């Protein structure tokens, strides 16, 4: 797993699993940045997409320190 993805204290996960979850976290962060750049207004982005991305990012913050 990349050194930039540090597990939060108390999270017990194999390095292999953590590396796979880190890929998901990275994809969610990228999707969040992309939708922010592409969508000029809140009306351009489907609200359910933003909600899903936000929920995913919140879940990843419970696992990783960033």
N, CA, C and O atoms as CSV, one atom per row, in Angstrom:
chain,resi,resn,atom,element,x,y,z
A,1,UNK,N,N,0.849,-1.175,0.000
A,1,UNK,CA,C,0.000,0.000,0.000
A,1,UNK,C,C,0.892,1.235,0.000
A,1,UNK,O,O,1.933,1.262,0.656
A,2,UNK,N,N,0.482,2.231,-0.725
A,2,UNK,CA,C,1.211,3.500,-0.798
A,2,UNK,C,C,1.295,4.108,0.598
A,2,UNK,O,O,0.336,4.062,1.368
A,3,UNK,N,N,2.444,4.672,0.907
A,3,UNK,CA,C,2.671,5.252,2.235
A,3,UNK,C,C,1.732,6.424,2.531
A,3,UNK,O,O,1.540,6.765,3.698
A,4,UNK,N,N,1.148,7.045,1.515
A,4,UNK,CA,C,0.255,8.181,1.757
A,4,UNK,C,C,-1.091,7.733,2.327
A,4,UNK,O,O,-1.848,8.553,2.846
A,5,UNK,N,N,-1.388,6.455,2.234
A,5,UNK,CA,C,-2.644,5.938,2.754
A,5,UNK,C,C,-2.390,5.281,4.097
A,5,UNK,O,O,-2.056,4.098,4.167
A,6,UNK,N,N,-2.547,6.048,5.156
A,6,UNK,CA,C,-2.291,5.553,6.505
A,6,UNK,C,C,-3.624,5.186,7.157
A,6,UNK,O,O,-4.560,5.984,7.184
A,7,UNK,N,N,-3.689,3.958,7.683
A,7,UNK,CA,C,-4.905,3.518,8.361
A,7,UNK,C,C,-5.066,4.263,9.680
A,7,UNK,O,O,-4.083,4.569,10.355
A,8,UNK,N,N,-6.298,4.548,10.036
A,8,UNK,CA,C,-6.592,5.167,11.325
A,8,UNK,C,C,-6.279,4.169,12.440
A,8,UNK,O,O,-6.303,2.954,12.243
A,9,UNK,N,N,-5.992,4.712,13.588
A,9,UNK,CA,C,-5.736,3.894,14.765
A,9,UNK,C,C,-6.956,3.018,15.048
A,9,UNK,O,O,-8.092,3.491,15.023
A,10,UNK,N,N,-6.706,1.752,15.314
A,10,UNK,CA,C,-7.787,0.827,15.630
A,10,UNK,C,C,-8.342,0.076,14.432
A,10,UNK,O,O,-9.144,-0.843,14.602
A,11,UNK,N,N,-7.935,0.446,13.224
A,11,UNK,CA,C,-8.391,-0.257,12.020
A,11,UNK,C,C,-7.467,-1.432,11.781
A,11,UNK,O,O,-6.262,-1.252,11.608
A,12,UNK,N,N,-8.019,-2.629,11.770
A,12,UNK,CA,C,-7.250,-3.847,11.558
A,12,UNK,C,C,-7.605,-4.399,10.186
A,12,UNK,O,O,-8.698,-4.925,9.975
A,13,UNK,N,N,-6.667,-4.271,9.261
A,13,UNK,CA,C,-6.913,-4.689,7.889
A,13,UNK,C,C,-5.588,-5.180,7.311
A,13,UNK,O,O,-4.538,-4.591,7.570
A,14,UNK,N,N,-5.635,-6.237,6.544
A,14,UNK,CA,C,-4.403,-6.735,5.923
A,14,UNK,C,C,-3.873,-5.690,4.943
A,14,UNK,O,O,-4.646,-4.906,4.394
A,15,UNK,N,N,-2.579,-5.677,4.728
A,15,UNK,CA,C,-2.009,-4.718,3.773
A,15,UNK,C,C,-2.608,-4.860,2.375
A,15,UNK,O,O,-2.779,-3.868,1.666
A,16,UNK,N,N,-2.920,-6.079,1.985
A,16,UNK,CA,C,-3.508,-6.307,0.666
A,16,UNK,C,C,-4.902,-5.697,0.577
A,16,UNK,O,O,-5.238,-5.040,-0.408
A,17,UNK,N,N,-5.712,-5.918,1.609
A,17,UNK,CA,C,-7.070,-5.357,1.627
A,17,UNK,C,C,-7.008,-3.834,1.699
A,17,UNK,O,O,-7.767,-3.144,1.018
A,18,UNK,N,N,-6.106,-3.316,2.524
A,18,UNK,CA,C,-5.969,-1.868,2.651
A,18,UNK,C,C,-5.577,-1.241,1.317
A,18,UNK,O,O,-6.051,-0.157,0.977
A,19,UNK,N,N,-4.713,-1.918,0.561
A,19,UNK,CA,C,-4.301,-1.406,-0.746
A,19,UNK,C,C,-5.493,-1.342,-1.704
A,19,UNK,O,O,-5.620,-0.391,-2.474
A,20,UNK,N,N,-6.355,-2.343,-1.657
A,20,UNK,CA,C,-7.537,-2.346,-2.524
A,20,UNK,C,C,-8.535,-1.265,-2.102
A,20,UNK,O,O,-9.116,-0.591,-2.952
A,21,UNK,N,N,-8.732,-1.101,-0.802
A,21,UNK,CA,C,-9.643,-0.068,-0.306
A,21,UNK,C,C,-9.081,1.316,-0.629
A,21,UNK,O,O,-9.839,2.242,-0.915
A,22,UNK,N,N,-7.763,1.459,-0.583
A,22,UNK,CA,C,-7.131,2.732,-0.927
A,22,UNK,C,C,-7.403,3.099,-2.384
A,22,UNK,O,O,-7.554,4.277,-2.708
A,23,UNK,N,N,-7.467,2.109,-3.255
A,23,UNK,CA,C,-7.801,2.367,-4.668
A,23,UNK,C,C,-9.205,2.956,-4.776
A,23,UNK,O,O,-9.441,3.871,-5.566
A,24,UNK,N,N,-10.130,2.432,-3.984
A,24,UNK,CA,C,-11.502,2.939,-3.990
A,24,UNK,C,C,-11.521,4.365,-3.456
A,24,UNK,O,O,-12.187,5.235,-4.017
A,25,UNK,N,N,-10.791,4.601,-2.378
A,25,UNK,CA,C,-10.721,5.946,-1.800
A,25,UNK,C,C,-10.163,6.939,-2.806
A,25,UNK,O,O,-10.666,8.056,-2.932
A,26,UNK,N,N,-9.131,6.534,-3.516
A,26,UNK,CA,C,-8.521,7.400,-4.522
A,26,UNK,C,C,-9.521,7.690,-5.647
A,26,UNK,O,O,-9.620,8.825,-6.114
A,27,UNK,N,N,-10.244,6.686,-6.070
A,27,UNK,CA,C,-11.238,6.874,-7.124
A,27,UNK,C,C,-12.339,7.829,-6.665
A,27,UNK,O,O,-12.782,8.677,-7.440
A,28,UNK,N,N,-12.778,7.702,-5.429
A,28,UNK,CA,C,-13.814,8.592,-4.906
A,28,UNK,C,C,-13.319,10.031,-4.824
A,28,UNK,O,O,-14.046,10.964,-5.165
A,29,UNK,N,N,-12.083,10.207,-4.372
A,29,UNK,CA,C,-11.526,11.557,-4.302
A,29,UNK,C,C,-11.403,12.152,-5.700
A,29,UNK,O,O,-11.681,13.333,-5.904
A,30,UNK,N,N,-10.987,11.335,-6.657
A,30,UNK,CA,C,-10.868,11.805,-8.040
A,30,UNK,C,C,-12.233,12.145,-8.622
A,30,UNK,O,O,-12.382,13.161,-9.302
A,31,UNK,N,N,-13.221,11.312,-8.362
A,31,UNK,CA,C,-14.572,11.570,-8.857
A,31,UNK,C,C,-15.137,12.842,-8.251
A,31,UNK,O,O,-15.803,13.615,-8.939
A,32,UNK,N,N,-14.882,13.062,-6.990
A,32,UNK,CA,C,-15.347,14.274,-6.331
A,32,UNK,C,C,-14.716,15.508,-6.965
A,32,UNK,O,O,-15.409,16.488,-7.240
A,33,UNK,N,N,-13.408,15.466,-7.199
A,33,UNK,CA,C,-12.720,16.596,-7.829
A,33,UNK,C,C,-13.217,16.804,-9.250
A,33,UNK,O,O,-13.421,17.941,-9.675
A,34,UNK,N,N,-13.411,15.730,-9.982
A,34,UNK,CA,C,-13.872,15.822,-11.369
A,34,UNK,C,C,-15.258,16.449,-11.455
A,34,UNK,O,O,-15.487,17.350,-12.262
A,35,UNK,N,N,-16.181,15.974,-10.625
A,35,UNK,CA,C,-17.540,16.524,-10.689
A,35,UNK,C,C,-17.554,17.989,-10.269
A,35,UNK,O,O,-18.353,18.775,-10.779
A,36,UNK,N,N,-16.685,18.355,-9.353
A,36,UNK,CA,C,-16.602,19.766,-8.945
A,36,UNK,C,C,-16.121,20.644,-10.094
A,36,UNK,O,O,-16.606,21.762,-10.264
A,37,UNK,N,N,-15.175,20.148,-10.881
A,37,UNK,CA,C,-14.632,20.918,-11.988
A,37,UNK,C,C,-15.561,20.955,-13.197
A,37,UNK,O,O,-15.696,21.989,-13.852
A,38,UNK,N,N,-16.199,19.829,-13.489
A,38,UNK,CA,C,-17.016,19.718,-14.696
A,38,UNK,C,C,-18.364,20.409,-14.532
A,38,UNK,O,O,-18.860,21.045,-15.461
A,39,UNK,N,N,-18.933,20.286,-13.385
A,39,UNK,CA,C,-20.268,20.832,-13.156
A,39,UNK,C,C,-20.145,22.277,-12.694
A,39,UNK,O,O,-19.657,22.551,-11.597
A,40,UNK,N,N,-20.585,23.184,-13.531
A,40,UNK,CA,C,-20.449,24.599,-13.215
A,40,UNK,C,C,-21.418,25.056,-12.125
A,40,UNK,O,O,-21.154,26.030,-11.420
A,41,UNK,N,N,-22.524,24.357,-11.994
A,41,UNK,CA,C,-23.482,24.709,-10.955
A,41,UNK,C,C,-24.021,23.429,-10.322
A,41,UNK,O,O,-23.855,22.340,-10.871
A,42,UNK,N,N,-24.655,23.565,-9.185
A,42,UNK,CA,C,-25.237,22.405,-8.510
A,42,UNK,C,C,-26.303,21.733,-9.370
A,42,UNK,O,O,-26.568,20.541,-9.214
A,43,UNK,N,N,-26.909,22.488,-10.272
A,43,UNK,CA,C,-27.958,21.930,-11.123
A,43,UNK,C,C,-27.391,20.985,-12.171
A,43,UNK,O,O,-28.108,20.120,-12.674
A,44,UNK,N,N,-26.092,21.139,-12.514
A,44,UNK,CA,C,-25.468,20.279,-13.510
A,44,UNK,C,C,-25.176,18.881,-12.979
A,44,UNK,O,O,-25.168,17.913,-13.740
A,45,UNK,N,N,-24.942,18.776,-11.702
A,45,UNK,CA,C,-24.588,17.488,-11.111
A,45,UNK,C,C,-25.830,16.838,-10.508
A,45,UNK,O,O,-26.558,17.469,-9.741
A,46,UNK,N,N,-26.065,15.590,-10.854
A,46,UNK,CA,C,-27.193,14.893,-10.222
A,46,UNK,C,C,-26.978,14.834,-8.711
A,46,UNK,O,O,-25.899,14.464,-8.249
A,47,UNK,N,N,-27.991,15.193,-7.955
A,47,UNK,CA,C,-27.850,15.239,-6.496
A,47,UNK,C,C,-27.531,13.869,-5.914
A,47,UNK,O,O,-26.810,13.771,-4.921
A,48,UNK,N,N,-28.057,12.821,-6.516
A,48,UNK,CA,C,-27.778,11.491,-5.982
A,48,UNK,C,C,-26.312,11.112,-6.193
A,48,UNK,O,O,-25.739,10.410,-5.360
A,49,UNK,N,N,-25.699,11.559,-7.278
A,49,UNK,CA,C,-24.284,11.284,-7.500
A,49,UNK,C,C,-23.438,11.962,-6.435
A,49,UNK,O,O,-22.557,11.332,-5.851
A,50,UNK,N,N,-23.695,13.233,-6.177
A,50,UNK,CA,C,-22.927,13.956,-5.168
A,50,UNK,C,C,-23.123,13.329,-3.795
A,50,UNK,O,O,-22.177,13.237,-3.012
A,51,UNK,N,N,-24.325,12.904,-3.503
A,51,UNK,CA,C,-24.620,12.264,-2.224
A,51,UNK,C,C,-23.840,10.960,-2.070
A,51,UNK,O,O,-23.284,10.686,-1.007
A,52,UNK,N,N,-23.802,10.167,-3.121
A,52,UNK,CA,C,-23.080,8.890,-3.086
A,52,UNK,C,C,-21.589,9.124,-2.898
A,52,UNK,O,O,-20.940,8.446,-2.102
A,53,UNK,N,N,-21.050,10.092,-3.639
A,53,UNK,CA,C,-19.623,10.405,-3.515
A,53,UNK,C,C,-19.314,10.892,-2.104
A,53,UNK,O,O,-18.331,10.465,-1.499
A,54,UNK,N,N,-20.153,11.785,-1.576
A,54,UNK,CA,C,-19.930,12.312,-0.231
A,54,UNK,C,C,-19.976,11.199,0.819
A,54,UNK,O,O,-19.147,11.170,1.729
A,55,UNK,N,N,-20.934,10.292,0.694
A,55,UNK,CA,C,-21.033,9.181,1.641
A,55,UNK,C,C,-19.806,8.283,1.559
A,55,UNK,O,O,-19.296,7.821,2.579
A,56,UNK,N,N,-19.339,8.042,0.347
A,56,UNK,CA,C,-18.143,7.227,0.164
A,56,UNK,C,C,-16.917,7.873,0.784
A,56,UNK,O,O,-16.109,7.203,1.426
A,57,UNK,N,N,-16.782,9.185,0.587
A,57,UNK,CA,C,-15.644,9.902,1.164
A,57,UNK,C,C,-15.706,9.886,2.687
A,57,UNK,O,O,-14.679,9.737,3.348
A,58,UNK,N,N,-16.898,10.039,3.244
A,58,UNK,CA,C,-17.046,9.974,4.701
A,58,UNK,C,C,-16.649,8.596,5.223
A,58,UNK,O,O,-16.004,8.486,6.266
A,59,UNK,N,N,-17.033,7.546,4.499
A,59,UNK,CA,C,-16.672,6.186,4.913
A,59,UNK,C,C,-15.159,5.992,4.862
A,59,UNK,O,O,-14.584,5.373,5.757
A,60,UNK,N,N,-14.519,6.512,3.829
A,60,UNK,CA,C,-13.078,6.368,3.700
A,60,UNK,C,C,-12.343,7.141,4.796
A,60,UNK,O,O,-11.270,6.726,5.235
A,61,UNK,N,N,-12.911,8.257,5.238
A,61,UNK,CA,C,-12.291,9.033,6.313
A,61,UNK,C,C,-12.325,8.281,7.638
A,61,UNK,O,O,-11.532,8.565,8.535
A,62,UNK,N,N,-13.232,7.333,7.762
A,62,UNK,CA,C,-13.287,6.499,8.972
A,62,UNK,C,C,-12.196,5.446,8.957
A,62,UNK,O,O,-11.848,4.900,10.004
A,63,UNK,N,N,-11.645,5.150,7.769
A,63,UNK,CA,C,-10.629,4.111,7.614
A,63,UNK,C,C,-9.230,4.712,7.524
A,63,UNK,O,O,-8.292,4.232,8.160
A,64,UNK,N,N,-9.104,5.777,6.718
A,64,UNK,CA,C,-7.791,6.364,6.441
A,64,UNK,C,C,-7.643,7.743,7.064
A,64,UNK,O,O,-8.622,8.461,7.270
A,65,UNK,N,N,-6.393,8.096,7.359
A,65,UNK,CA,C,-6.033,9.441,7.805
A,65,UNK,C,C,-5.623,10.175,6.534
A,65,UNK,O,O,-4.727,9.726,5.820
A,66,UNK,N,N,-6.279,11.311,6.245
A,66,UNK,CA,C,-5.856,12.130,5.110
A,66,UNK,C,C,-6.086,13.569,5.374
A,66,UNK,O,O,-5.788,14.408,4.524
